[in-house]
Amino acid sequence: MTSNIGWELYRSFLGVLREGSLSGAARALGITQPTVGRHVAALESALGVVLFTRSQVGLMPTEVALALEGHAEAMESTAASLERAATSQGEGVRGVVRISASEVIGVEVLPPIVARLREAHPALKVELVLTNRVQDLLRREADIAVRMVRPKQEQLVARRVGQIELGFHARKDYLARHGTPRKLDDLAAHAVIGYDQPSAFVRNAGKALPGYGRDAFSLRTDSDLAQLALIRAGAGIGICQAGLARRDAALVRLMPRAFSMKLETWITMHEDLRNSPRCRAAFDALVDGLLAYIGPPVRGTQGKIGRARTQASE
């Protein structure tokens, strides 16, 4: 096995792994197909393994390639983090900050916060990563994350901003056509919007609604944005954030005493970024914006980023 293998070889390897072909990887990476081929061949030679086999549908990764994927992605995240740090040198708030959030928060809540942040700091560039997967801040997949779970890693700066409440909602016109459920058992006679494939979050949330699994849903999708769109379209009854529903006069909260679920909401970033002007500015903007969305701060909290580390251990 050859030591000191260049990052560009792993970059091309990841491109082929994701695109399934040399040509697809070349387009995605902005280099030529022969270059990608040479990189993959050089990496296979350096490692002494076969990474891909040819098939009718393209290049298929071997077990070795799949085993290397996570490590190569960690290298990719580190390289991107280095680039963000390098472009942020100099006085003032400038450079790139990468923020991760769930789909609904990223689409429905963060845009005005990011707009105000950019107005205050026009030299700052913002990358929004919208995913329901928890981005790994320790591997620098993102600089800052809005999370619905309390972070456990001591290397992270964390600030609790409150609880986001979820509840059943439906459009007025849907209720006019089908009636208004008064208790949870009444949902059996309605078009209920829910998930398709269970996730860890769904299984945890299901504890608050025993007996309501996939078979109970007339409309199924794993996209939170699609569920919200279906509720807004009057397709049925679904669970969404109470704060979002209050913005739409056509939506009605149903059975709040029978069902209410609250998500702890945290803003987190790596301890090493505490003194980064770009990350401090973005962190504080997210704290202000999400506090305004959720409501008043938790009693006894102080400041923003300066208080964050203490709160994470309380």
N, C-alpha and C positions, 0 to 999 in steps of 0.2 A: 504494500500500500504506500502510495506517495504522500508525503506530508506537504503542508503549505499549499493546498489546493485553492485556486483563486475563486472568489465569490461569484464571478461571472459564470463559472461552470454550473454552480448550484442554481443560479438565477435562470439559466436556460433549462436546467432539469425541471425546475418548478413550472416553467412555462409549458413544457411538453406534458407534464403531469396534469396540468389544468386544462389544456386545450386538446390534448389527445393526438396531436400531430406536430411535425416539425414546422409545417407551413403556418398552422394556427399559432404556435408559440412565437414564430418570427414576426407575425403581424402584431401580436400582443406586446412584444418587447421592442418593436421598432428596429429589428436587425434582419439580416438576410437568413434564408432557410439553410444554406450551407454552413453559415456560422453556428447556428443552433445545433446542426448535426455534428459539427466538429467538437463543440462544447460537450455534448452528451457522450460522444465517443471518448473524449479525453477524460471525462469524469469516470466512465466505466473502466478505462484503462488504469487510472490512478487508484481507484478503489479495488480493482480486481473483481468486479461483479458485473452482472448483466442487469440493467435497469428497466429496459423495455423489450417487449417482443411484438412482432408485427402480426396484425390480424386484419380481417376484412373491414373492421370498423375503425382502424387506425392503430396507433401504438398503445399497447396495453402494459401498464406498470407491473413489474414483478413484485414479489413479496418484499424483496430488499428495498425497492423504490418506495413502497408504501411505508416501510419502517423508517426510511430517511425523511419522509415528507415533513413531519413535525419539526425536526431539527433544522431542515432547510427553511421552513417558515419562520423559525426563531431567528435565523440569520437574516432573513429578509426584513423582519421587524426591526432588528438592531440596525441594519443598514439605513432603513428609512428614518429611524430615530436620530442617527448620526447626521443625516442630511438635514432634518428639521432643526437640530441644534446648531449646525454650521450656518444655516441661512438666517439664524436669529441673533447672530453676534452683532454688537454695536449698541448704541444708546437707544433708549426708548423701547416701546412695545412693538416688535416687528418680527417677521419670520412666519413660521407655520406652526399652528397648534392643531392637534388631531383629537377630536372629541367623539367618544362612543356613547350611544344611547339606544334605547329600544325604538322600534319603528314608530309607535304612536307618539312617544315623547319627542322623537326627532322630527316628525312631520307636523305635529299639532302644537307643540309647546316651544321648542327651541328656536324656530325661525325668527320671531321678533327679538328674542334675546341675542341671537347672533347678529341680527341687523343693528341693534344698539351697540354691541361690542365693536363692530366694524366702523360705525360712525365715530365712536370715541377713539379708535385706533386704526386708521385707514391703512397703515403699513402692515397690519396683521392679516395673515391668510388663515382661513379656517377650513379644516377637513372634517366633514361629518361622516361617521361610520354608523349606519343604521342597521342594527342587528339585535335579535333577542338572545344571541349568544353572549355570555359575559366575556368581554375582551380582557386579555391578560396584560395588566399594566406592568407587571414585573418583567415581562418579555418585550415591553414597549410597543405592543400592538396599537396602543393609543396613549396619548399623553394624559387625558382626563376622561373619566367615565361617569355617566349618570347611571347608578345601579339601584335595583329594587331589593337588594340584599345587603346586609351589613358586611363590610369587608373584614377578613380575618387576618390578612397579612400585615405584620408589623411595619413593613417597609413602605406602607401606603399612608399618605395623608388623607384623612376622611372627614367629611362634614355632613352630619345628618340635617336634612332640611325639612323633615316632617313626614307626614303620611298622605299618600294619594288614595282616596276612597273610590272603590268600585261598587257598582250596583246594577240591577236590572233596569233597562230602559227600552222604550219603544216610541215610535212616532204616533202622534195623535190620530192620524188617519187610519193607521193599522188598528188601533184600539177601537176606533169608531166602527170598523168593519167586523172585528172579531171579539169585541168585549174586553174588559179590563180584568186581569186576574187579581184576586184579593189575597190569595194564599199560594204557597209554593206548589201545592198539589194541583192548582188550576193550570199550571204550565203544560200539563200533559195534553191539554186541548188546544195548544198554540204552536205556532212555528217558532221553535227556539233555535237561536244561532249559537254554534259552539265549535269546538275544535274537531279536527279530523284525526290526527295522530297524537297520542298523549305524550307530554314532555314532563320533565321533573317539576316544572312550575305548575303545569296543569294538574298533576297528581296531588301536589300540595294544596292547590286551590280547591280541588274536589272534596277535600275534607270538610269544607264549609257547606257543601251541597251533596250530602250522601244520597246515592241513588240516581244522580244525574250524570250519566256517562255518555259516551258517543252515540249510543242507540237512541237517546232522548232528543237528539238534535235533528231538526229537519233540514237545516242549512249548516254545512260543515266546511271549515277552512282553518288552516293553521296560521293564517296571516291576521294579525290583530287589526291591521288597516282595513282588510277586507271585511272583517266582522263589523268594524265601526261603520264602514260604508253601507253594509246591508241594513244595519239599524237605522241609519239616516235615510235610507231609501224606503223605509216602511215595509221591509221584507219580513220582519218578525221581531221577537224579543231577544235581546242579548245583553251581555255584560260590558259596560264601558266605564270610563272614568267619569265620576260625577261632575268634576270641574269642566270637562269638555261638554257634557250634556247641558250644563247650565248656560252655555253660550248659544244653544239652539232652542228657540222658543217652541219648536215643533216636537221636541223630545220630552217624554214624561218619565219621571222616576217611579218605579214600581216596587211595592213591598219593601220599603227601606228598613222597617223593623225586622222583617223576616230574613233579609239577606243584606249584609254590608261587609265588604272585605277591604282591608286597609293594607297598603304596601308601604313599608318603610323605604324612604328614598334618601340616597346618599350621593354625594359628589366626592370622587376619589381621584387621586393622582399619586405618582411615585414620589417618595420623600426627596429624591435627588432633584426634583423639579421645583421644590419649594421656592427657591430664590431666582427662578427664571421669570423675567418680566412678562413674557408672552403667556406663560402658564398661570402666573398669579392673576393677571388681568382677566383671563378667560375663566379661571376658577371663581373669582369674585363675582363676575358677571352672571355665571350660572347660579351661584348662591342667591344673588338678588332676584334674578328672574324666576327661579323655582319657588322661592319663598313667597313671591307675589302671587304665583299661580296656586300654590297649595294653601297659603294662609299665613298667619303670624308665626314667627319663630318659636321653637320650643322654649318654655320658661327656663331662664337661667343661662341660655347660650349667649355668647359674646363674639363679636367680630366675625371674621370670615376665615381666611386661611390661617391666621395666627392662632385661632382657637381649635382648628381642625384636628390636629394630632391628639390633643387632650380628649376631645370628644370620642375619638375612635376607640379609646381604651376604657371609656366609662361604662 
